[in-house]
Amino acid sequence: MRTPDGRFFSTGLPSGFPDLSGFRWIDGKAFYIEVKNATGKPREDQIRFHHMLTSHNIIHGIARSVDDARMIVEGALIGYGFDDYEGGIA
């Protein structure tokens, strides 16, 4: 992405970092949501990030709707929606 003056914009976040992140006050846990449309697939860097989050038991998943996002956060789900893509990287 470029800024209006033509420079590249960088968030400074690592490659594959999910679209949304937040904090659950009820238990002090962080959560991460990768937003996709009905047919969207995670990139390889997003799958690698998913593996890192899973290895640390961090709440995260792919949300294709508001209901999905709420289910991931409220249910403290780890890796929701990534099952179909586990073979995506070595």
MOSULNOR-V124230 format. One record per helix or strand of 3 or more residues. SS is the DSSP state (@ for helix, = for strand). FROM is the first residue (numbers start at 1). TO is the last residue. If there is no record, write none. Layout:
# MOSULNOR-V124230
SS	FROM	TO
SS	FROM	TO
This chain:
# MOSULNOR-V124230
=	20	24
=	29	35
@	44	55
=	59	63
@	66	74
=	78	80
@	83	88
